[in-house]
Amino acid sequence: MAVLWSKLSAVLPPNEEEFPLQFSDKVESSVVSVLQQSRRQLYSDATSTDRTLTAQIILDLSWEKLNTGTWRDVDKEWRRVYSYGCLFKVAALCREHPSADEILQGIRTCDMGLLMGAAIMDNVLQVLVQILQEEVRKSTKEEEKRLKTERPRVPVIKDEQAVPRIKCPSLESFKSDYLLPLRPVILEATADHWPAFNEHPWSVEYLRSVAGCRTVPVEVGSRYTDEEWSQTLLTVNEFIDQYVLNRVSASSLTVGYLAQHQLFDQIPELKEDIRIPDYCCLGDGDEDDITVNQNFLVQVVGSKYIRLYSPEDTDKLYPHQSSLLHNTSQVEVENPDTERFPEFARAPYLECVLQPGDVLFIPVQHWHYIRSLELSFSVSFWWS
Amino acid sequence: MRWFGFGFNAFGQICVHNELSKDEGRDTVSDVKIMNPTELHRNVDKSVCGRNKCLKTSQIRASWSRRVWLHVDGDSCVCLAGFGGTSVVDSSGCTDTVLSETHLTLAFSDRIESWDLQKKEKTPAWSMEIQPPTDTSGPPLSLPLVPGGYIATKPPFYRSLSPHLKAKSLALGAEHAILLSATGAVYTWGLGSHGQLGHGGLTSEEEPRAVEALWGMPMKHVVTGGWHCACISDGADLYIWGWNESGQLGLPSQSLRKGHKEESSQQAADCQSASINPGGKPLEGEKDKEVFISIQAFPALLDISPSCEIRTVSCGSRHTAAVTATGDLYTWGWGEYGQLGHKNLISTDEPQCVDFFKEQKLYVVDVVCGPWNTFTAVGEEEVKLS
């Protein structure tokens, strides 16, 4: 396994002097001294215990900073410190004859840095995790016997309320007929060329083979307004076992959702299976604030029932008052309480059942209700 | 008064480890994580601060990388230890101190000074004059309270407080604050994201807001931790609220139990998963239907068994320590650096007595927590009524 370390160290600076550790004043000198200690240990023959200990101090401290305040207020410097902590920890774990378990821990540590940290040293954690993944051999002979196969409550789509469907419109006609007037539409046959439908058809087995040991954030619970709703971190294998194949009994009653996550940055192999819809070039490019973006929702596996309401009818949708949930309606869409929410029945909407290959255009700020009808994978493109 | 420390010691803030090994980057675990309560050496620099006597009053404050020891005895003396080495600060007449990661603040009878610890300057970064109190009826204000307001941990240092609050004592966390008024009422403000304000939700407050759940129960002592608060009532009961991800509230913590389960099969996860419960109501556990609490957004009464009166309490980042009227020290919460003093590195959500002091027949009189460590003062044993 010394071969593994030579691969890993090849992507790190050759010596201490060329290893950058620059931080703003926000990071106190005491903290910088610990980072410098880790850097020293990386290039000396410190013991594995000492290296791990120093890295853990960096992780514990920066974890506290990352959990102070709201996520968007966390100073990027602390996220960088956290990434450095992950880097030093991975180096300590995988230096001397790491066991299979230690390599998995190393992958998990890289993922934590990718999820919670900020890119350092040309995104070195991404490079390290690819190297570690290659070392892990996973058998892909898992059966998919216990996939949820029942198809509950497939709604019948009424023609007058259906989202219109068209095949491969020109850029100009999409822009004039749908984008500018902000009208939803399903573009058929637009994603047919994706490798995800052809050379690498996406499936549970495929996902396991490409990303099984990677750690991702998962939302647990049918609705994020429920009291039991929570978020957790699982490997893709654990997510599949617990929430897709229902192998773990405690989870068989709850729903798990891998969502709101930049999966393709974290797992670039999956990115190669998809293509950015051409129509995204009609935007002017500013991506930072999700709430002012248009969206293409591409269905890859399985199907989803979707209902869309215009922002003009927000007054009939009874959004929550709190700042955390003000873009969420209080109404249970398919079972509305007509006494508490009398106006809801008068809100016009469009609906559809999105099938594999369909690309749904969700105009900016449109309210959307989505229910998966079976195991479902979709890819979402935010653009403006 | 003798002081003992345990927990995080990477900078030698509890006890200095072998100078040689430090240079070579060799930090053994036992140097960095002090699991056994260790007595603090009084004589840092005998030539300047050569005190051998057991002092009646001394005060300890701790930041993440340092510890400051104020000896108040005629000519007071402030001894700093930790990152940057040990030193004695020129401080005769100093009556009170506050230590943050970046600044050391000293109170004198006529002025307050804040020194920037990251720069070696000859003058304080900030200072203000204060009038000696005209009425000597009440006890003097303790830092960070000053007449008319308080001293913050970062600039602007002086912040005013409305006189109608009648501030009697104040504790500052990194992003939240708790204030005790002369009437025994408790006010909190700042970040509320983890229920640390005790108002029942997760919203932050810009201005001091009364903790209504405690209305009618006068409190006598208030403290803050990283994401939690604790207070002691006049009746010597302990109330606690905020985030419980490491069991720092002494309530059942799911993330803690999950972390322990994972540890027995593989190494502990770097980052505990947190389930957020905005309503403040407990979540159902998976197996035994035990009720877990990850965020306690309203004050909860904590009974440290066996039931006993609480004399004082202090909180670190993610742990809590309390001293009982019978001279025992109880700790709970995050323990991975030895800060619970139970001779191991295990976190716990159940308050446990620190046996070391009982075994040594030492009577605990005070406790002060740094973010990742704990300092305990022992004194003469009081006469026990049987």
Chai-1 contact restraints between the chains, C-beta under 6 A:
chainA,res_idxA,chainB,res_idxB,connection_type,confidence,min_distance_angstrom,max_distance_angstrom,comment,restraint_id
A,E28,B,E101,contact,1.0,0.0,6.0,A-B,restraint_1
A,S29,B,Q118,contact,1.0,0.0,6.0,A-B,restraint_2
A,S30,B,S65,contact,1.0,0.0,6.0,A-B,restraint_3
A,S30,B,F83,contact,1.0,0.0,6.0,A-B,restraint_4
A,Q37,B,G25,contact,1.0,0.0,6.0,A-B,restraint_5
A,R40,B,G25,contact,1.0,0.0,6.0,A-B,restraint_6
A,Q41,B,G25,contact,1.0,0.0,6.0,A-B,restraint_7
A,S44,B,G25,contact,1.0,0.0,6.0,A-B,restraint_8
A,A46,B,G25,contact,1.0,0.0,6.0,A-B,restraint_9
A,D50,B,D27,contact,1.0,0.0,6.0,A-B,restraint_10
A,L53,B,V29,contact,1.0,0.0,6.0,A-B,restraint_11
A,L59,B,D270,contact,1.0,0.0,6.0,A-B,restraint_12
A,E64,B,S317,contact,1.0,0.0,6.0,A-B,restraint_13
A,T68,B,A174,contact,1.0,0.0,6.0,A-B,restraint_14
A,T68,B,E175,contact,1.0,0.0,6.0,A-B,restraint_15
A,G69,B,E175,contact,1.0,0.0,6.0,A-B,restraint_16
A,G69,B,L191,contact,1.0,0.0,6.0,A-B,restraint_17
A,D101,B,Q266,contact,1.0,0.0,6.0,A-B,restraint_18
A,M112,B,D270,contact,1.0,0.0,6.0,A-B,restraint_19
A,M112,B,C271,contact,1.0,0.0,6.0,A-B,restraint_20
A,E227,B,G279,contact,1.0,0.0,6.0,A-B,restraint_21
A,S230,B,S275,contact,1.0,0.0,6.0,A-B,restraint_22
A,T232,B,S273,contact,1.0,0.0,6.0,A-B,restraint_23
A,L233,B,S273,contact,1.0,0.0,6.0,A-B,restraint_24
A,A250,B,E286,contact,1.0,0.0,6.0,A-B,restraint_25
